[in-house]
């Protein structure tokens, strides 16, 4: 069992992720309330997943120690029987930030380059949730559970480092395809042999175990449920004429995994919407006069996610930069349904 490296008292605030391998909670230090930190909590995971949970934790510990000091990666602060305490990475997940300029991708390549110089490959940055855009527009990366620290810069290291870069280019292709160079496009088309073998063999078994047996996926334990139940929710509300549009956000349920929070743009009373969408599909359904939207008309899921998780302080920070959205967000905040998930005792 890892030993405590420092005496720091963690004050929990918000649950961000919960699965059978760990629980991620943000908060602050009692010694310094201005210092935002995050705890990967391991002491209450099921007994049958505890060996795997600590195996992943040891990988993360080793990797975070190796990348210490690199701008854009978390700082490991404490390790004990409770879990791993690290600095909180401020930023918006990539699938919500959707960076469209070259600056963010240039900085992300800088980050991968500095990690490579330390002999570290992340191995899990195909997930947009593991990339962040910081408030000043720079790149950050989190979740080093699958990271590798290589003593030698041999062929395996070079292949894994190349795959990290290729997965970054996949994000670029998704959110800013106009920025791809011909060389980057060619690289995307050349998947490494180990990656091809994994997709044809191990990935299939992994999906069977996690998605079918554990009802969990590598999408941070949340996106599978949105993908699975979202179309049915949309059909029952939008296609049925009960709502003009919906936005669906995941949030952590205390001791029960992941819940779905539905924001339905509708003039109908809550009871009418709730009758159309049973709790088996969505845990919370809130009618709203209008959804906040991007310039292209798509819902602002980044802001709605903050409401779903009751992170009003973060929402206030976001709205300070976009005051025009306050009139739209005010009735949504006033009528929010999740009032207990934020504070833990």
Buried (B, 14 or more C-beta within 10 A) or exposed (E): EBEEBEEBEBEBBBBBBBBBBBBBBBBBBEEEEEBBBBBBBBEEBEEEBBEEBBEBBBBBBBBBBBBEEBEBBBBBBBBBEBBBBBBBBBBBBBBBBBBEEEEBBEBBBBBBEBBBEBBBBBBBBBBBBBBBBBEEEBBBBBBBBBBBBBEEEEEEBBBBBBBBBBBBBBBBBEBBEEBBEEEBEEBBEEBBEEBEEBEEEEEEEEEEEBBEEBBBBBBBBBBBBBEBBBEEBBEBBBEEEBBEBBBBBBBBBEEEBBBBBBBBBBEBEBEBBBEBBEEEBBBBBBBBEEBBBEEEEEBBBBBBBBBBBBBBEBBEEBBEEEEEBEEBBEEBBEBBBBEEBBEEE
